[in-house]
Amino acid sequence: MTTDAALSERVLFTEVGPRDGLQNLTEDVATERKLELIRGALDCGVDMVEATSFVAPKWVPKLADAEAVMTALVAERGSEVGSRVRVLVPNRQGLERALGVGVRRVIVNVGASDGFNQRNLNRTVRQTMEEIGELARDATGADCRWDASLSVAFGCPYEGAVDPEVVLDLASELAELGAAEISIADTIGVADPAQVAGLIGRLAERVPLGYLSLHLHDTRGMGLANALSGYRSGVRRFEGSVGGIGGCPFAPRSTGNVCSEDLLYMLQRLGATLRADVGAMCSLAQWLEKLLGRELPGRLYRAGVWEPSISG
């Protein structure tokens, strides 16, 4: 899809900084500061914020305050916030905890390799898919929408290259189970633009293209190039982390996600229609830099949005 009409279609964007961005930091971030980050992203106009994870605190201690975060957010913004906030749940116990504090949209995860899935979820891929089937029934029965994330779709830190057929089969199964969105993740940042275009093209033959989202990491400096490839292949859902912070604690050296404001700026310059305010996202990144006390990987928040003027 490279026509002008396709390139001007609306892009849906999910900010994952409060979850994927914070989970791997060395710094401790107080609950109230996490809430400020979530509020800030919502006020910037992003379509969705991935706010936290209901994983066991011993596995991801940085997100041990998941109940407190979501309880406060629902109390502040009412039940309608459920249409713009989701949380990660690793299993049915996590779903039960999330539902207990008013969550109405969740995302589940499965790796495309047993090596990664065992370290991330302590299960084989097949065991996780069976549990996702049960979780899908529980979520649907509770009127909770669920999305799915497919990790290490382009390469695994433990098994190396991932067979695209595995990704295709898992994505198809997730769609059949009723996932509202399927996020294809380059968890360790090893994809290249040709791989992205090739996989998206094959996925589109099995899963409606509108279901697919790209979750990219900029580990090797290819994040924006891969996003551009996905966009030109017809993807209209993307995920990113403000300032480019984050990474996966179960994937060695998987440094930060593609930077939200950098990605949105690129898409906007290509003619995409966005709900998010890119300038406001830059301000949020500047706030986060001050909070963490260090320069973030993102570039646009430091350089600024370029607005050329014509003088006489």
C-alpha positions as a printed Julia matrix, in Angstrom:
312×3 Matrix{Float64}:
   0.0     0.0    0.0
   1.92    3.02  -1.2
  -0.78    5.23  -2.72
  -1.3     8.77  -1.48
  -4.71    7.75  -0.13
  -3.18    4.95   1.94
  -0.41    7.18   3.25
  -2.9     9.71   4.58
  -4.96    7.21   6.6
  -5.4     7.63  10.33
  -2.68    6.12  12.54
  -3.57    4.68  15.94
  -0.82    4.99  18.53
  -0.26    3.29  21.89
   2.13    4.82  24.4
   3.84    1.99  26.3
   6.29    4.06  28.35
   4.5     3.71  31.69
   4.74   -0.08  31.4
   7.42   -1.2   28.95
   9.45    1.94  29.46
   9.61    1.92  33.25
   9.89   -1.81  33.92
  13.56   -2.06  33.02
  14.88    1.17  34.55
  17.49    1.15  37.27
  15.73    4.13  38.9
  12.72    3.72  41.18
   9.75    5.82  40.09
   7.13    6.68  42.69
   3.5     5.77  42.06
   2.44    9.41  41.81
   5.13   10.12  39.22
   3.9     7.12  37.19
   0.41    8.58  37.34
   1.75   11.92  36.13
   3.33   10.15  33.16
   0.08    8.35  32.32
  -1.97   11.53  32.7
   0.52   13.39  30.55
   0.31   10.82  27.75
  -3.48   10.81  27.85
  -3.56   14.61  27.75
  -1.19   14.56  24.75
  -3.97   12.77  22.9
  -2.44    9.36  22.27
  -5.07    6.78  21.41
  -4.06    4.28  24.09
  -1.74    4.14  27.09
  -0.32    0.85  28.35
  -0.27    1.84  31.98
   1.24   -1.05  33.94
   1.51   -4.82  34.27
  -0.25   -7.16  36.66
   2.71   -9.5   36.78
   3.94  -10.96  40.08
   6.0    -8.24  41.81
   8.92  -10.63  42.37
   9.39  -10.88  38.59
   8.99   -7.18  37.74
   9.4    -5.23  41.0
   9.3    -1.86  39.24
   5.57   -2.43  38.57
   4.6    -3.81  41.97
   2.17   -0.92  42.45
  -0.12   -1.93  39.56
  -3.27   -2.0   41.72
  -2.49    1.38  43.24
  -1.85    2.95  39.82
  -5.05    1.69  38.25
  -7.22    2.32  41.31
  -6.09    5.94  41.37
  -6.51    6.37  37.63
 -10.07    5.0   37.57
 -10.96    7.11  40.61
  -9.63   10.25  38.9
 -10.97    9.78  35.38
 -13.92    7.47  35.82
 -14.8     4.27  34.03
 -14.48    5.96  30.63
 -10.69    5.85  31.02
 -11.02    2.14  30.26
 -11.41    2.93  26.58
  -7.95    4.5   26.44
  -5.92    2.52  28.97
  -4.84   -1.1   28.93
  -2.61   -3.23  31.15
  -0.48   -6.3   30.56
  -1.67   -9.5   32.22
   0.65  -12.53  32.08
  -1.98  -15.09  33.09
  -5.52  -15.57  34.43
  -4.44  -14.53  37.92
  -3.2   -11.25  36.5
  -6.51  -10.77  34.69
  -8.43  -11.36  37.91
  -6.34   -8.73  39.69
  -6.84   -6.25  36.85
 -10.6    -6.75  36.68
 -10.75   -6.23  40.44
  -9.63   -2.61  40.07
 -11.84   -1.71  37.14
  -9.62   -2.49  34.14
 -11.58   -3.06  30.94
  -8.81   -3.62  28.4
  -5.82   -5.93  28.76
  -3.0    -7.27  26.63
  -1.62  -10.79  26.86
   1.78  -11.93  25.65
   3.29  -14.98  24.01
   6.78  -15.42  22.6
   7.49  -16.86  19.18
  10.09  -19.22  20.68
  10.05  -21.6   23.61
  13.42  -20.26  24.75
  12.08  -16.75  25.28
   8.64  -17.84  26.46
  10.1   -20.07  29.17
  12.17  -17.2   30.56
   9.39  -14.62  30.23
   6.37  -16.68  31.32
   7.85  -19.94  32.64
   5.84  -21.93  30.09
   6.2   -23.36  26.63
   4.58  -21.47  23.76
   1.85  -24.1   23.51
   1.1   -23.92  27.24
   0.8   -20.14  27.02
  -1.53  -20.34  24.02
  -3.77  -22.74  25.93
  -3.88  -20.33  28.85
  -4.61  -17.41  26.52
  -7.61  -19.37  25.25
  -8.91  -19.65  28.81
  -8.08  -16.03  29.57
  -9.9   -14.91  26.41
 -13.07  -16.61  27.63
 -12.71  -15.03  31.08
 -12.12  -11.56  29.63
 -15.0   -11.81  27.18
 -17.31  -12.96  29.97
 -16.28   -9.93  32.03
 -16.85   -7.51  29.11
 -13.12   -6.84  28.96
 -11.46   -6.29  25.61
  -8.17   -8.11  25.08
  -5.21   -7.57  22.78
  -2.21   -9.83  22.21
   1.51   -9.19  21.88
   3.69  -11.6   19.94
   7.26  -11.19  21.25
  10.58  -11.96  19.5
   8.78  -12.12  16.15
  11.97  -11.35  14.22
  14.62  -12.97  16.38
  15.15  -14.57  19.79
  18.08  -13.9   22.16
  18.15  -17.59  23.1
  17.32  -19.42  19.85
  18.41  -16.99  17.15
  16.36  -16.66  13.95
  12.61  -17.18  14.27
  10.73  -19.06  11.55
   8.14  -16.66  10.06
   5.72  -19.58   9.78
   5.63  -19.76  13.58
   4.69  -16.09  13.76
   2.02  -16.53  11.07
   0.47  -19.51  12.84
   0.45  -17.83  16.26
  -1.02  -14.6   14.89
  -3.74  -16.56  13.09
  -4.58  -18.48  16.26
  -4.72  -15.29  18.33
  -7.08  -13.73  15.79
  -9.31  -16.81  15.9
  -9.41  -16.62  19.7
 -10.77  -13.06  19.4
  -7.83  -10.7   19.96
  -8.89   -7.13  19.16
  -5.32   -6.19  18.21
  -2.19   -8.25  17.58
   1.11   -6.51  18.27
   4.1    -7.86  16.36
   7.17   -7.15  18.46
  10.83   -6.86  17.49
  11.74   -7.38  21.14
  15.52   -7.36  20.72
  15.73   -4.93  17.8
  17.12   -7.26  15.13
  14.67   -6.67  12.28
  15.45   -4.8    9.07
  13.0    -2.99   6.77
  12.9    -5.83   4.24
  12.04   -8.34   6.97
   9.3    -6.09   8.29
   7.74   -5.62   4.87
   7.99   -9.34   4.12
   6.42  -10.45   7.38
   3.63   -7.87   7.26
   2.84   -8.9    3.69
   2.53  -12.54   4.69
   0.59  -11.75   7.85
  -1.92   -9.71   5.85
  -2.78  -12.89   3.93
  -3.78  -14.6    7.19
  -4.97  -11.82   9.51
  -6.89   -8.62   8.64
  -4.26   -5.88   8.31
  -6.28   -3.56  10.53
  -5.7    -5.91  13.47
  -1.93   -5.62  13.32
   0.28   -3.3   15.34
   4.06   -2.89  15.3
   6.05   -2.78  18.52
   9.63   -1.96  17.6
  12.86   -1.57  19.54
  15.68    0.71  18.44
  18.42   -1.48  19.88
  20.48   -1.35  16.69
  19.27    1.98  15.35
  16.71    0.5   12.94
  13.51    1.41  14.77
  12.31    4.29  12.6
  13.38    2.61   9.35
  11.41   -0.48  10.34
   8.4     1.63  11.31
   8.51    3.35   7.92
   8.62   -0.04   6.22
   5.62   -1.18   8.24
   3.72    2.0    7.45
   4.37    1.67   3.74
   3.23   -1.95   4.0
  -0.12   -0.79   5.33
   0.27   -0.98   9.11
  -1.74    1.75  10.84
  -1.18    0.81  14.47
   2.11    1.51  16.24
   3.52    1.45  19.76
   6.34    3.47  21.26
   7.82    4.76  24.48
   8.15    8.44  25.32
  11.78    9.52  25.17
  12.73    6.07  23.88
  13.09    4.58  27.35
  12.68    0.94  28.27
  13.46   -2.6   27.28
  12.64   -6.16  28.28
  14.08   -7.58  31.54
  13.94  -11.09  30.05
  15.84  -10.3   26.85
  19.51   -9.38  27.34
  20.62   -6.06  25.82
  17.16   -5.26  24.44
  17.49   -1.52  24.94
  14.73    0.99  24.53
  11.6     0.97  22.47
  11.33    3.17  19.42
  10.82    6.71  20.67
   7.19    7.83  20.59
   7.66   11.44  19.59
  10.34   10.6   16.99
   8.06    7.99  15.42
   4.98   10.2   15.47
   6.9    13.11  13.95
   8.11   10.91  11.1
   4.6     9.6   10.41
   3.19   13.12  10.54
   5.77   14.35   8.04
   4.69   11.5    5.75
   1.12   12.75   5.83
  -0.38   10.45   8.43
  -3.31   11.73  10.45
  -2.61   11.57  14.18
  -4.66   12.2   17.27
  -1.55   12.77  19.38
   0.04   16.21  19.73
   3.71   15.69  18.83
   4.85   18.95  20.45
   3.1    17.99  23.69
   4.8    14.6   23.58
   8.15   16.38  23.35
   7.26   18.39  26.45
   6.36   15.15  28.24
   9.75   13.7   27.32
  11.44   16.83  28.68
   9.54   16.36  31.95
  10.63   12.71  32.07
  14.26   13.66  31.46
  14.14   15.92  34.52
  12.43   13.23  36.57
  15.05   10.61  35.75
  17.94   13.05  35.86
  19.54   11.95  32.62
  19.32   12.46  28.88
  16.89   10.09  27.16
  17.55    8.22  23.89
  14.95   10.22  21.93
  16.06   13.02  19.63
  13.07   15.18  18.76
  12.41   16.34  22.32
  15.92   17.85  22.33
  15.98   19.23  18.78
  12.37   20.42  18.67
   9.66   20.15  16.03
  10.86   21.9   12.89
   8.41   24.46  11.61
   9.96   26.31   8.65
   8.86   29.87   8.13
   8.91   31.84   4.89
  10.26   35.36   5.16
  10.21   38.09   2.58
